[in-house]
Amino acid sequence: MSSKKYVFAPGATIGMLGGGQLGRMFAIAARQCGYGVQIFGDPQDSPAGQVSDRAWPSSFTDHDALRQFAKHVDVVTYEQENIPVATVETLLQHVPVFPGPELLKASQHRLLEKNSLRKIGIPTADFLKVNSAEELKQGVTAFGGDAILKTVTLGYDGKGQARVCGESDCEAVWKSFNVSEAILEKVVDFSCELSIVASRFADGSCSFFAPVLNHHENHILDVSISPSPLISDRQTQDAQQIARAILEHFDVIGVLCVEFFATPSGTLLVNEIAPRPHNSGHLTINACRSSQFEQQLRAVCGLATGDVSVQTPAVMLNLLGNHLQNQSPEAWQRVFAHPEIHVHLYGKSEIRPGRKLGHLTVTGDDVAVIERLGRQVRRELMGAM
């Protein structure tokens, strides 16, 4: 279905595949603008289900339920990339779905993603396809004795990957992965990690949020900063150019995040792409007039872009189960005593280490000052004064 034929005004109902925190923040943005939201794939008490009109707790492989779902919505989008392509193809027979299946397919498979990017001239870390322990050993040697082995599917937040060096037992590592195919990436010497969230609209125009500097802990995003003095004007231009090339190559209508390594010379190498809003873009809710979720809404409904310029510097700090194990009313009272701190919790009842339960966004004139404040307040939430 051609995206240019559709404009969905307030009063329309949007279908969301997935009911996690990204779907929740999208639903809040959509309802604020007067749209109905129904989610598919999670129950009513899921993060997105709590703020939606209806939840369809069916499997993504239940095509009868998908066809019924399509009758109740005007347009469909998704909040995560681990959705079967066949799910989108079934829905497309009945209702528009944005972004389409091609970007989804590429983002689900690391080898396909990297090959697709290389094909259109976008730089990535060097990589090899690996199908055996012997090929793993040869690849590690070819990459100078230091590489990262990753599963080609279902890897996120550091899951499904392992650092492999010349001293590693490649037989044991390969056996532990228990897969027939994997990707081996050369370790990148990088000075920092950054990302950019971009949107493309039905008329082919694109908009770009300011790039965000990212810090990770244990392979999970910990802190995002925008704007950052560590990101140069040239890198901003390069990030926009790369994001535009990906959006246009896959004919995306919607939101895309591109994650980069910045080498010591300033060159950007693409690490991963996500066909949706992204954790590193959460600060746009408080830093910009139009957040990444409103941009997703505008794009899939055939509307024009909002204003994505930075209105105030912002720092986002993830709240994991680790941070909220020992929370107390007094600790939250101290958080809310700071008007420059914006609290976002996702409605998840189970607290466990490593699980994303919410985030804090701190706004102010000096990113160094607000980052220190955010880290201090988060430590206090943990009970560490």
N, C-alpha and C positions, 0 to 999 in steps of 0.2 A: 504494500500500500504506500503511495507517495505521501510523504510527510507534508508537502506543500498544500494539500487539499484540506487540511484540518486546522481549525482554530477552536479550542475548547475554552469557553468563557466560564466565569464563576457560576456555580450551580451544577456544573458537570461533575461526574464522579471519576476519580482516578484510581486505578488498580495498582497496588504495590506488591511485587513478588518479594516475599521475605518480611519478617516482622521484628527485626532487630533494632538497634539504636539508630542506624541511618534511616530506616523506614520511619521511626518515631519522629525524628527531627524534620523529615520531609512532610509527614502528616501534619505536624504542628504548623509548618509554613503554609501548606495547602489550605488547611482549615481557616487560618487567619485571612487568607485571600478569598474565602467563600466557596471552596471546593469540598465535595464529599470524598472520602477515602475508604477503600476496602482493601484489606491485605489478604494475601494468599500464601499458605505454607506454614503459618504459625497460629497459635490459639489467641483468643481474645485477651488473655492476661499477659501476652508478650509485650515487649516495650512499645512496638508500633500499634498492636491491637488495643492497648489501653486508651489510645487517643484517636482511634479510627471508628468508622460507623459500623463496620462488620468485619469479622475475621473468618477466613475459610481455612480451617486447620487440616487441610488435605495434603497429600503428597504431591510433589511436583511432577510425579509420573502418573497421577490420576487424571487422565485426559478427559474423562466424562465430567469431573468436577471443574476442570479448567474451562470446558465449554460452557458450563453453567455460570461460572465466574464471569466469563466474557460478556454474558447477557446483562450483567448488572453494572458494568463499568463502561466508560467512554474511551479511555486510553489507558495503557499499561506502561509502567516503568519498573525498574528493579533496584534493589539496594545492595546486592552482593553478586559476585560472579560465579558462585558455585551452583548455578541453576542450569539444569539440562537444556541444551540448545533445542531439543525436541519440544520442551515446554513452550519456549518462545514461538517456535514454528507452528505449534497447534493454535496458540492464541492469535497469531497473525492471520489465520484463516477467518477470524471473526472480529478482530479489533486491532487498531494500531498499537505497536509496541516500540518504544524508544528507550535506549539505543537498540538497533537491530541485532540480529544474531551473529553477524560477522565479527564485530569487536568482542562480543561475549565469548565466542569460540576461541579467538586468539588469546584473550586474557586468561582463559582456563588452562592453557597448556604452555609452559615456559619455553619449550623449543619452538613451537609455532609462533609465539609472541616475539621471541628474539629474531627468528628468521624473517618474520614479517617486517620488523623494524629495520633490519639490515637491508632488506630488499628496497626500501624507500630511502636509503642513505642515512639512517639515524644511527649514531654511534652507541654501542653497548660494550660491556665487558666482553673479553674474548670467551668463547664457550665451545663446548664439544658435546655431542650426543654420546652417551655411554650405555652399553648394553651388557657389560660383564665386568667382573673383577679385574680381568687382564686389561680391558680397555680403560678402566679407572686408573690403574697403575700407570699405564702409558700416558694418559692425559695429565696426571699429576706431574709426571716427569717433563712433559712438553710445556707445562705452565710454570716451570722453574721450581717445582717441589712444594708448591703451596696453592691450594684450590679449594673451592666449596662445592660439594656434591648436593644437589637438590632434586627432590621429586619433581616430575613435570606437571603434576596436578595436586590440588588441595593443600598447598603450602601457604601459610601465612603466620605472621608474628614469630618467625624463627622456626616454625614447625616444618618437618620434612626436609631438613638440611643438616649438613655436618661439615666441619672444616677437616680437610684431608691434606696431610703433608707427606714428604718423602719417607718419614719414619712410621707412618700409619700402616696398620695391617689392612690393606685394601680388601683382602678376602673377607675379613670380619665386618668391615664397614659396608661392603656391598651386600653381604648376607643380611645385615641388620635392616637394610632398606626394604628388602623383600619385594622388589619391583623388577620388571623386565626391561625398563627404559628409564634413564635419568639424564639430567643435564649437569655437566661439570663446568663451573665458571672460574676463570682466573681471578685471584684476589686482586682487588683494585686498591692502589695507593691513593686514597682520597683525603682531601683537606676538610671536607664537610659534606653533609647530606642535605638536600633540599628537594622541594616538590612544588609543582604548580597545578592549580585547579583551573580548568578552562571549560568553556561552554560553546556549543555550536547550535545555531538556530535554523529554522526551516528555510530561511532565505539565504543560507550559506555563510552568514556573518558569524564571527567568533568574538568572545570576550574572555579576558584573562584576569584572574586575581593576581595580586602581587605574589611572587615566589615566597615560600616559607622555609626558614631554616629549621631543621629537625634534629633532635637528639634522641637516641634510642638507649634503652636499658634492657639487657637480656633479649635483644632482637625485637622488643616491643616499643612502639613510639612512646616517648616519655614527655617531651616538651617541644612545642612548636612556637616559633617567633616570627612576627612580621610587623614592619619591615626589619631586615637585618643588615647591618653595615658590612657583614661578611659576604653578602651577595652583591656583585657588581652590576652596573647598568648593562654591560655586555652579556653577562650571564642571564639577566632578566630577558634581554632580547632573544638570546639563544633558546631559553626555555619556552618562550612564546612561539618561536618559529617551529620548534620541534613539536610542541603540543598541537599547533595548527596543522602541521603535516600529518599527524596521526588522525586528528579529527576528520580531515578531508579524505585521507586514504580510505578510512573505514566508513565514510559518509555518515558520521555520527550526528544524531540529533539528541542532545542531552549534555551531561556533564562527564568530564574525564579528568582523572588525576594522573600525572606523570611524576615518578620519583627518580631522582638523579643522584649520582656521585659527582662531586666536583673535584677534579684532579688538582694537584698543586699548581699546575700551569693555568688553571681556570677553565679547562675544557669540561663540558658536561657529558657524562655517559648515562644513558637511561638504565635504571635498575629494574623497575617494574612499571606497568600501567594498570589502572583500575578504571573500569567503565561505569563510574558512579561517583558520588561525593566521597570524600576521604577523611579519615581521622585528622590529618594535618590541616584540613580546611574548616574544622569546627570553629576556629576563632573568627571566621567571617561572619558568624551570627551577630557578634558584638562589635566587630571592627568595620563592617561595611554596611551600606544601606540595603544592598541585596545580598543575602547569604548564598552559599553554595546550594542550599536546598531550595531557596526561592528561584535560583537560576535553573535548577533542574525542572522545577514546576513551569517556569516560563518557557523553557525550551520544548518540553514534551507537549505543552498546550498550544504551541504555535504562536506564542507571544514574543514581544521584543525583549531584549536584554534589560536588566536593571543596572543600577550604578554599582560597579564592583570596586571602585577606588577605595583605598584605605582612608577611613574617616578618623581613626585613632589607632596608634600602635597597640598591639595586643600580644599576649603570651598565653598559650593554651597548655595546661598541665593535665595529663590523663589521671583519672582516679581508678586504680585497680583494686581488686580485693585486698591486696597487701596494704593499701593505704587506708582502708575502711574497716579493718578487723577490730580496732579498739576505739572506734569513734564514740563520742559522748555528746549530750546536749550542750555542755559547756564548750566543747571544741567547735561545734557548729555555730554557737553564739559568737565565738571569736572570728569565724569565717565571715559571717554576715555583718560583723562590725566594720568591715572594709567595703565601702560602697563601690570601689573600683573592681571588686571581685564578683564575677557572675557565675552562679552555680548551675550546673546542668547534670541532673541525675536521670538514669535511663529506666528506672522502674523495675530493675532486676532484684528479685527477692533473695536469691542465693549468693552469698559472698564467698568467693574462693580465690586463692592467689592467682594472679595473672589474668583474671577476668576483668574486662572493661565495664565498670559500673557507672562511670560518669566522667565529667571533666570540669575543671575550673578555667575560666578565661579572665585574665587580669588586663585591664586597659589603663593607659596613662601615657604621658609624654616621653618617658625614657624607658626603653625596653630592658635595659640592665637593671634598673630599679624595680620594675614590676615583675621581672623574672625572679629576683631575690625575694620579693614579697610572696609571690606564688609558691615558691619552694618552701619558705618558712611556714606558711599557713598549712600547706599540705603535710609537712612534718608534724605540726601540732595536731592535725586530725589523726595521725597515727599514734598519738600519745607521746611523741618525742618532742620535748620542748627545747 
